[in-house]
Amino acid sequence: MRKLGLVSCCVVLLLVNAVGCRGTDADTYKVGYLASQTGPYSALGLASTQGAQLKVKEINEAGGINGKQIELVLIDDKGTSTDSALGAQRLIEVENVITLASATATALSHSVIGVLNDNHTPGLIISGTGLVNHLLGDWAFKPTGSEADYIPLPLRYLRDDMGARTVAALIENSGYGEGGEHYLKIVAPDMGMEIVTTQHFDPAAMDMASQLANIRASGAESILIWGSGPAGALAIKQAREMGIMVPIATTPAQSRLDYYEAFREFYEMEPTPACLDNKPAIWQQLPDSDPDKAMCREFEETFFAEYGRIPGIYEAIGYSFILFIADGLERAVPDLSDMKIARNQLRDAYEQTENLSLIIGTYTMSPDDHYGRVVPKEVLVTFRDGEKVLVRTHDD
């Protein structure tokens, strides 16, 4: 019986290995998608998932890519790095995807980089930090922003629009926060802004009073909140409750409409916080000369028709990730009869991406540059009467 069991296990292993080597359904491109459906980042993961699903639906209804449909294989990363890495491994070994995207949060995506490179599978990660750009290896690609690109936008607002020359940094304890703190220390002095204190918070923090008290004691003329979850939005509420009325600028997560609606009274207190966001959120306010206005209008209108609400930056990221993947598939025309060959073909196509205009930026990749953003597209918004109001674009 022991021998029989051993033989059975070997057969199973051989079959699993065979699945990883052979091709997949010749009529379908299987694309993996890792995003939080549960856990501390579920609001972000669910949003990016809806953006991705919308673009897949549009592509398939239009006939697919190279005559093939896209099958989106969704796995819940549960908001942990361990589940993200295990999910990526499952997508590659069991689901036999040609590519995948990790699309919830910086720290989660970073755990996927090694899995992609170890398994020679091209994949996209969401990462807000440039600290990882040189660590992407041959198989990970990062078509999302980096701090050095977009820190100047909120700092220009605090300096030029609000007259502040000192800033307190309220930084999330995460890979995203680590990168933000690193680049803020570089960019702020070059812009004539002094960082007078740096306070840290956990992504799931429910009380920011002690950090805010330290900021008040520092005498900072402004605050920059750097976070990827609801704690950053809570900090806006608590700061105003504590009577801290200095100008506040934030990273994109705090511009989410559900956070705004939950804390609207505090978001609309003067001076209202200015949050990084994406162009679709305020496309009506863009000048007609803006080259992205039509694309942003189409995205918002299509998303609203599908889901009955206005999309935010994470929905735009999911939508853009599928656009990036579709562009690569169309140019690669990968041979699905051999998944090893197909993945190599798609990786090579990703590296030949040239001036691809997405909602979140314009990208040109190469074998030496898997970040490749050549045009940042973030905007800065504030809030008034239940609406987002454009403050600045990168061109202002």
TATA-V731376 format. One record per backbone hydrogen bond with DSSP energy under -1.0 kcal/mol. CO is the residue of the C=O (numbers start at 0). NH is the residue of the N-H. Records with the same first field share a line. If there is no record, write none. Layout:
CO->NH  NH
This chain:
0->4
1->5
2->6
3->7
4->8
5->9
6->10
7->11
8->12
9->13
10->14
11->15
12->16
13->17
14->18
15->19
16->20
17->21
24->27
26->68
28->70
29->97
30->72
31->100
32->74
33->102
38->41
40->44
41->45
42->46
43->47
44->48
45->49
46->50
47->51
48->52
49->53
50->54
51->55
52->56
53->57
54->58
55->59
56->60
57->61
58->63
59->62
64->67
67->64
68->28
70->30
72->32
74->34
76->79
79->83
80->84
81->85
82->86
83->87
84->88
85->89
86->90
87->91
88->92
89->93  94
90->96
98->31
99->123
100->33
101->125
104->108
105->109
108->111
111->115
112->116
113->117
114->118
115->120
121->99
122->140
123->101
129->132
131->134
135->139
138->122
140->124
141->143
145->148  149
146->150
150->154
151->155
152->156
153->157
154->158
155->159
156->160  161
157->163
164->193
166->195
167->223
168->198
169->225
170->200
171->173
173->177
174->178
175->179
176->180
177->181
178->182
179->183
180->184
182->186
183->187
186->190
187->192
188->191
193->166
196->168
198->170
200->172
201->204
207->211
208->212
209->213
210->214
211->215
212->216
213->217
215->218
221->167
222->248
223->169
224->250
225->171
229->233
230->234
231->235
232->236
233->237
234->238
235->239
236->240
237->241
238->243
239->242
242->244
246->222
247->273
248->224
249->275
250->253
251->254
252->255
255->259
256->260
257->261
258->262
262->265  266
263->267
273->249
274->380
276->378
277->280
278->281
281->284
282->285
286->289
289->292
291->295
292->296
293->297
294->298
295->299
296->300
297->301
298->302
299->303
300->304
301->305
302->306
303->307
311->315
312->316
313->317
314->318
315->319
316->320
317->321
318->322
319->323
320->324
321->325
322->326
323->327
324->328
325->329
326->330
327->331
328->332
334->337
335->23
337->341
338->342
339->343
340->344
341->345
342->346
343->347
344->348
345->349
346->350
348->351
349->352
352->364
355->362
360->357
361->373  374
362->355
365->368
368->365
369->141
371->363
374->361
378->276
379->390  391
380->274
381->388
383->386
386->383
388->381
391->379
392->395
